[in-house]
Amino acid sequence: MRLTILNDNIPSKGLLNDWGWSVLVEERHRFLFDADTRGDVLAHNSKALGISLKNLDFAVLSHWHGDHYGGFPLIGRLNPGLRLYAPSGGRIEGLSVFEVREAGEISDGIWTSGALDGFEQAVGIEAPSGLVIIVGCSHPGVDRLTEAILRVSSYKKAHLVIGGFHYPSRKTLDRLAEMAEFIAPAHCSGDEAKAYMKRRYPEKFVEVRTGTVLEVEGVPAG
Ligand SMILES: [Fe+2]
């Protein structure tokens, strides 16, 4: 299973960058989780990384904030009629929005947490090494989103939790550390959360930025 970070807040040489978050997931299915703020950033970075944004099986939106859905009109032009799993509250030209409310399995081996507080979802994906959880901004709390995915998927622990953790408290990060083997704070997690994870849980900490490719089999390479 491969995760490609098409954009994170942290830049990389040769790639465009802005405030936003977008991950291409490739395993049994090929789908985009969130679409950054700008379609041109996704177009440039995918080309530079040698990745096509066509031929997606579906797409997922964590929540209706511009730094997560801004690039979806581009995805709609490249994949007309593609299904977008999203909490209620918006539309994207060219995409067919399927509103997510409750936790459940959206595709074979892929679970949604449901729209927590009616607002934001995370997904869990079954990989050879275990369950990989991707979050957007974690407004409802990265610990609550992770718990919801573990509950619906019947996994006891996540192999990896990756995404924006929204400036979490240390208590939240400690709770998360009990639920995950590896943790990759990105996007809106904040420098303080990253520094704490790196210091307190060096064996779990995975560093990611724009352009990072994680091959998730055993231990993800940072
Ligand atoms: Fe965000």
Boltz pocket constraint, residues with backbone or C-beta under 6 A from the ligand:
constraints:
  - pocket:
      binder: B
      contacts: [[A, 20], [A, 21], [A, 65], [A, 67], [A, 68], [A, 136], [A, 137], [A, 164], [A, 187], [A, 188]]
      max_distance: 6.0
